[in-house]
Amino acid sequence: MHRRLNILFIAASEQNVFPILHELHNSGLEPVWKWVTTAESLRRLLMTHPWDAIITEYDLPEFDAFAALSIVSQSQPDIPFIVISNAVGERLAVEMLKTGAHDYLMQDDLTLLPDILQTEVNAANVRLNNRQDISTLRETEEKYRALYDNAIEGIYQSTPAGHYLMANMALARMYGYASPEAMISSLNDIQHQLYVDPQRRETFEQTIAQQGYVVGFESEVYCQDGTTLWISENGWVVCDDQGRPGYYQGFVTDISDR
């Protein structure tokens, strides 16, 4: 099956493109292509067409490969940019690669181009997919953070040793603290500092150990100023890769007015 690729050629003349097309067709590729020779036409086609790759000659009538690369990098830096040259010079190739070209080959080595082109296009697709995955993850994290920060219920993570790993603003306010950070730094022994009856923490842990969760677990707890309130907890255990309890996670509701 032929692989169709959208390729933009930058060349001094259209005749110079034909040997490249010949090699690509012979390798089973099906290029859909356009040819430009000026910086202005390059900018225009970058804005109006999607490209899988750009293949350019090094020497051009009005500008060179470095200028072309600069234009491409400003708008679509992930497009594979491959330079073909008649000039022999390792230093020139190194400079092009350092500037951002994805590959550089001599005119006499065109038989290598199809493999180079497909490798670079595949790599560009991977970069694009990774970027999209990261963007999706960030959007999900931002949505979760918004829900977490604006939740009416208290939300927490705590360790079996009795330390808070995280808490939201609703829980901090419920317990009378100015911020989650202030609450977390102040409470380093949940069993004895938070619960009016320390035995409730043991019962909480025993229940979760037996069934993996608690629902409507009611306790009287201390606030920062020494007053108390009644809470209801829904919580569960999160285990590590070895199946050992890593931390508890849950929701807290103030039921003092009930």
C-alpha positions in Angstrom: 0.0 0.0 0.0 1.3 3.4 -1.0 1.7 5.9 1.8 0.4 9.4 0.9 2.4 12.3 2.3 1.9 16.0 1.9 5.3 17.4 1.0 6.3 21.0 0.4 9.4 21.4 -1.7 11.6 24.5 -1.7 13.8 24.5 -4.8 15.3 26.8 -7.3 13.3 25.2 -10.1 10.5 22.7 -10.5 12.8 20.5 -12.6 15.0 20.0 -9.5 12.0 18.4 -7.7 11.5 15.6 -10.2 14.5 13.4 -9.2 13.3 13.5 -5.6 9.8 12.6 -6.6 11.2 9.7 -8.6 12.9 8.2 -5.6 9.9 8.7 -3.4 7.6 7.0 -5.9 10.0 4.1 -6.4 9.9 3.5 -2.6 6.1 3.2 -2.5 5.4 6.7 -1.3 2.7 8.8 -2.9 3.7 12.5 -2.4 1.0 15.1 -2.7 3.2 18.1 -3.3 3.7 21.7 -4.0 6.8 23.7 -4.9 7.9 27.2 -3.8 11.0 29.2 -4.5 10.5 32.4 -2.4 10.1 33.2 1.3 6.8 34.9 0.6 5.3 31.8 -1.1 6.7 29.6 1.7 5.0 31.6 4.4 1.7 31.6 2.5 1.6 27.8 2.0 2.6 27.1 5.6 -0.5 29.1 6.6 -2.9 27.5 4.2 -1.9 23.8 3.9 -1.1 21.0 6.3 2.3 19.5 5.6 3.9 16.2 6.6 7.4 17.3 5.7 9.4 20.0 4.0 12.3 19.2 1.7 14.5 22.0 0.6 17.6 22.6 -1.5 20.4 24.3 0.3 21.1 27.0 -2.3 18.1 29.0 -3.5 17.9 32.1 -5.8 16.5 34.5 -3.2 17.3 32.8 0.1 18.9 29.7 1.5 18.0 26.7 3.7 18.8 28.6 6.9 16.4 31.4 6.1 13.7 28.8 5.1 14.3 26.9 8.3 13.8 30.1 10.3 10.5 30.7 8.6 9.3 27.2 9.2 10.4 27.2 12.9 8.4 30.3 13.6 5.1 28.7 12.6 5.4 24.9 12.6 8.6 23.8 14.3 7.6 20.1 14.4 7.3 19.6 10.6 10.3 17.5 9.5 12.7 19.7 7.6 15.1 17.9 5.4 17.9 19.6 3.5 19.4 18.4 0.2 22.6 19.9 -1.1 25.3 19.6 -3.8 27.8 21.2 -1.5 30.2 18.8 0.3 30.8 19.9 3.8 30.4 18.2 7.2 30.5 21.6 8.9 27.5 22.8 6.8 25.5 19.7 7.7 26.3 20.1 11.4 25.3 23.7 11.3 22.0 22.9 9.7 21.2 20.2 12.2 22.2 22.4 15.1 19.9 25.1 13.8 16.9 22.7 13.8 16.9 20.8 10.5 15.9 17.2 11.0 18.2 15.7 8.5 20.8 16.7 5.8 21.9 14.6 2.8 23.8 15.0 -0.4 22.1 15.0 -3.8 24.0 11.8 -4.7 22.4 10.1 -1.7 18.7 10.5 -2.7 18.1 6.8 -2.4 18.3 7.3 1.4 15.6 9.9 1.3 12.5 7.7 1.5 13.6 5.9 4.7 14.8 9.2 6.2 11.5 10.9 5.3 9.3 8.2 6.8 11.4 8.0 10.0 11.1 11.8 10.5 7.4 11.9 9.7 6.7 9.0 12.1 8.8 10.8 14.8 6.8 14.0 14.2 3.5 12.1 14.6 4.7 10.7 17.9 5.7 14.1 19.2 2.3 15.5 18.2 0.4 12.6 19.9 2.5 13.0 23.0 1.8 16.7 23.1 -1.9 16.1 22.7 -1.8 13.5 25.5 0.0 16.0 27.7 -2.5 18.7 26.8 -5.5 16.4 27.6 -3.9 15.4 30.9 -3.3 19.0 31.9 -7.0 19.8 31.0 -8.1 16.9 33.1 -5.9 18.0 36.0 -7.2 21.5 35.8 -10.8 20.3 35.9 -10.0 18.0 38.8 -8.2 20.9 40.6 -11.2 23.2 40.1 -13.6 20.6 41.5 -11.2 19.9 44.4 -10.7 23.5 45.3 -14.4 24.5 45.0 -15.9 21.4 46.6 -18.3 21.9 49.5 -17.2 18.7 51.2 -13.8 18.3 52.7 -11.4 16.1 50.7 -8.3 14.6 52.1 -5.5 12.0 51.8 -3.9 10.8 54.9 -1.3 8.1 55.8 -1.8 5.1 58.2 0.9 6.8 60.3 -1.5 9.7 60.9 -0.2 12.5 58.6 -2.2 14.4 56.1 -0.8 14.3 52.6 -3.3 16.7 51.1 -6.5 18.5 51.9 -8.8 20.9 50.2 -9.8 24.4 51.4 -13.3 23.2 52.5 -11.7 20.7 55.0 -9.3 23.3 56.3 -12.1 25.8 56.9 -14.2 23.1 58.5 -11.5 22.5 61.0 -10.8 26.2 61.5 -7.5 26.6 59.6 -6.6 29.5 57.3 -5.4 27.1 54.6 -4.8 23.5 53.8 -1.0 24.0 54.2 -1.6 25.3 57.8 -3.8 22.4 58.6 -1.4 19.8 57.2 1.6 21.3 59.0 -0.3 21.5 62.4 -1.8 18.0 62.4 0.9 15.3 62.4 -0.9 12.9 64.7 -4.5 12.6 63.5 -5.5 10.0 66.0 -4.7 12.1 69.0 -4.8 15.7 67.7 -8.0 15.5 65.6 -10.3 12.8 67.1 -11.9 13.6 70.5 -12.0 9.9 71.1 -8.7 8.5 69.7 -10.3 5.1 69.5 -12.3 6.3 66.5 -9.2 6.4 64.4 -8.4 2.9 65.2 -12.0 1.8 64.4 -11.7 3.7 61.1 -8.5 1.9 60.2 -9.9 -1.5 61.3 -13.0 -1.1 59.3 -11.1 -0.1 56.2 -8.7 -3.0 56.7 -11.7 -5.4 56.8 -13.8 -4.1 53.9 -11.6 -1.6 52.1 -13.8 1.4 52.8 -16.1 3.2 55.3 -19.4 5.0 54.7 -21.0 7.5 57.0 -18.3 7.0 59.6 -19.3 9.5 62.3 -16.8 11.1 64.8 -16.4 14.1 67.0 -13.3 16.0 66.1 -11.3 19.1 67.4 -11.1 22.3 65.5 -8.0 24.5 65.7 -9.5 26.7 68.4 -10.3 23.8 70.7 -14.0 23.6 69.9 -15.4 20.4 68.5 -17.8 19.4 65.7 -19.3 16.2 64.4 -18.3 14.8 61.0 -19.3 12.0 58.7 -16.6 10.4 56.6 -16.7 8.3 53.5 -13.2 6.9 52.9 -11.2 4.1 51.3 -7.7 2.8 51.1 -5.4 3.3 48.2 -2.7 0.5 48.0 0.7 0.5 46.4 2.0 -1.8 43.7 2.7 -4.5 46.3 -0.9 -4.4 47.6 0.1 -2.6 50.9 -2.0 0.3 52.2 -0.4 3.5 50.9 -2.9 6.1 52.1 -6.5 6.8 52.9 -8.6 9.0 50.8 -12.0 10.4 51.5 -14.7 13.0 51.9 -15.8 14.7 55.1 -19.1 16.4 55.9 -19.9 18.6 58.9 -23.0 17.1 60.5 -23.0 19.2 63.7 -26.3 20.8 62.9 -28.1 17.5 62.3 
